[in-house]
Every structure is written in structure tokens, then in C-alpha cells.
Amino acid sequence: MPSETVSRLVTRLGEAVKQDCTSLATAESCTGGQLSAAIVADPKVSGALERGFVVYSLDAKCELLDLERDRVEQCQGVSEDIARAMAVAALHRSHADLAVAITGFAGPREGEEEVGLVHVATAGGKGARHRELHLGDVGREAVCERAVIVALEMLIEQATA
């Protein structure tokens, strides 16, 4: 069940994409499909989602989005470069007008990764955008919710630019 903030943003996204019939694609790693689930939870907005890719593992990023393995392994799949590549790949592997990608480390700490580091990128529409988040070790749920919120805000910005 999406939070009130997420639900409000999904409604705003629906209004933004409805104006010009924009269709959406998602490529989600650390959020595991939570963004797509929030979009389809609203029947007035769900039709805008053309498709979603859940690419949680490095293999999935490489196989489903055709990212180069060396490039993905170098940063454990989490960087600005990877987020941008995921968004572009989601756009090209769909019939969508606008794509968003989320990749990050939600925690708990498993190695040298920075827990709470998340990259969100959009592609299509009127260009591309990227945001880097340093949320800290605030818990998996909080990291994922904040990532979904930022992704929705970026989609709204892209759709209304």
C-alpha cells in the first residue's frame, strides 16, 4: 500500500501524463518494483505504465537491459552511469515515451557499499535527468520509499517540462 505522499505524487503524475498521453517505463533495482506497484495501484494512472523491469541482480541488469557486465560489476550496479544507462535501456526496450530507473543500496550493509546511496535517472520526453541520494542507514523501507518519491517527482518534472 503506497504511503499518502506516494499516492499524492502518483495522482499528480497521472494528471501530467494525461495531458499529452505520455506512456511510462520503469527499471527498478533496489525498490524491486515498488514504483511500478504504486503507479498501477491508482486505476486512473495505471494505464500510463507501458512496462516495468525489475532488475535487482547484476545478471538481470545485464540480461534484461543489455548493460555491459564489466561496467555493471565495476560499481556493483550502482552509479550515475548505470542509472542513466538503465533509463535509456528501459526506454529503448519499451514503447514508452518516458522512462525512469532506480538503483542503489537499501541496506543492511553487506560490504563496502554506502547504505542509502541511490541513483535515480530519467530518459525520454524532454531530455534526461539524474539525482544522487545519500540517505544513510535509515532502513530498507525508508530508503525505498524516498527513492520512489524522488522518481515520481522526476517523472512529473519531465512530463511537465
C-alpha positions in Angstrom: 0.0 0.0 0.0 1.6 3.3 -1.1 2.1 6.0 1.5 0.0 9.1 1.4 2.9 11.1 -0.1 3.5 8.5 -2.8 -0.3 8.3 -3.6 -0.4 12.1 -3.9 2.5 12.1 -6.3 1.1 9.3 -8.4 -2.1 11.4 -8.8 0.0 14.4 -9.9 1.9 12.2 -12.3 -1.4 10.9 -13.8 -2.5 14.5 -14.4 0.9 15.3 -16.0 1.0 12.4 -18.4 -2.7 12.5 -19.2 -2.3 15.9 -20.9 -0.2 14.5 -23.7 -0.8 10.8 -23.4 2.7 10.0 -22.2 3.5 6.4 -21.5 6.0 5.3 -18.9 8.6 2.5 -18.4 10.4 1.8 -15.2 13.7 0.0 -14.5 13.9 -0.8 -10.8 16.7 -2.4 -8.8 16.7 -1.6 -5.0 13.0 -0.8 -5.0 12.1 -4.1 -6.5 9.0 -2.9 -8.4 7.6 -0.6 -5.7 7.4 2.3 -8.1 5.5 0.3 -10.7 3.2 -1.1 -8.0 2.4 2.5 -6.8 1.6 3.6 -10.3 -0.7 0.6 -11.0 -2.4 1.0 -7.6 -4.2 4.0 -9.0 -6.7 3.0 -11.7 -6.6 6.5 -13.1 -2.9 6.3 -13.7 -2.2 2.6 -14.2 -2.8 2.8 -18.0 0.2 5.1 -18.4 2.6 2.3 -17.3 3.7 0.6 -20.6 6.0 -1.8 -18.8 8.4 -2.2 -15.9 11.7 -4.0 -15.5 12.7 -5.3 -12.1 16.4 -5.8 -12.4 17.5 -6.5 -8.8 20.5 -8.6 -9.6 23.6 -7.7 -11.7 22.6 -10.5 -14.1 19.2 -9.0 -14.6 20.6 -5.6 -15.4 22.9 -7.2 -18.0 20.4 -9.7 -19.5 17.1 -7.6 -19.5 18.6 -4.2 -20.1 21.7 -5.3 -22.1 24.1 -3.4 -19.9 27.8 -4.4 -20.2 28.8 -6.8 -17.5 32.2 -5.1 -16.8 30.5 -1.7 -16.5 27.9 -3.1 -14.0 30.3 -5.2 -11.9 32.7 -2.2 -11.6 30.3 -0.4 -9.3 28.1 -3.3 -8.1 25.4 -1.9 -10.4 25.0 1.4 -8.5 26.3 4.7 -10.1 25.1 7.6 -12.1 26.3 5.9 -15.2 24.4 2.8 -14.5 21.2 4.6 -13.6 21.3 6.6 -16.8 22.0 3.5 -18.8 19.1 1.7 -17.2 16.7 4.5 -18.0 17.8 4.7 -21.6 17.6 0.9 -22.0 14.1 0.8 -20.5 13.1 3.5 -23.0 14.6 1.6 -25.9 13.2 -1.8 -24.8 9.7 -0.5 -24.5 7.1 1.6 -26.4 7.2 4.3 -23.7 7.7 8.0 -24.1 9.4 8.4 -20.7 11.5 6.1 -18.6 12.8 6.2 -15.0 15.5 4.0 -13.4 16.3 3.5 -9.7 19.4 1.7 -8.4 21.0 1.8 -5.0 22.0 0.1 -1.8 19.0 0.0 0.6 20.9 -2.0 3.3 21.7 -3.6 5.5 25.4 -3.2 4.9 26.9 -6.2 3.2 30.3 -4.9 2.3 31.9 -1.6 1.4 28.7 -0.2 -0.2 27.3 3.0 1.1 23.9 2.1 2.6 21.3 4.6 1.5 23.2 5.6 -1.7 20.6 5.7 -4.5 20.7 7.0 -8.1 17.6 7.9 -10.0 17.6 8.8 -13.7 15.0 9.6 -16.3 15.3 9.4 -20.1 13.0 10.5 -22.9 10.5 13.3 -23.1 12.5 16.4 -22.9 16.0 15.1 -22.2 17.5 13.2 -19.3 17.9 13.9 -15.6 19.7 12.3 -12.7 19.7 12.7 -8.9 22.0 11.1 -6.4 20.7 10.5 -2.9 22.7 9.9 0.3 20.0 8.8 2.7 22.2 6.9 5.2 21.3 3.7 7.0 17.7 4.7 7.7 16.3 1.2 7.0 15.3 -0.5 3.8 11.7 0.7 3.8 12.7 4.3 4.2 15.4 4.2 1.5 13.0 2.6 -0.9 10.1 5.0 -0.2 12.4 8.0 -0.6 13.7 6.6 -3.9 10.1 6.1 -5.2 9.2 9.6 -4.1 12.2 11.1 -5.9 11.5 9.0 -9.0 7.9 10.2 -9.1 9.0 13.9 -8.7 11.4 13.5 -11.5 8.8 11.9 -13.8 6.4 14.8 -13.0 9.1 17.3 -13.8 9.9 15.5 -17.1 6.3 15.2 -18.1 5.6 18.9 -17.4 8.8 20.4 -18.8 
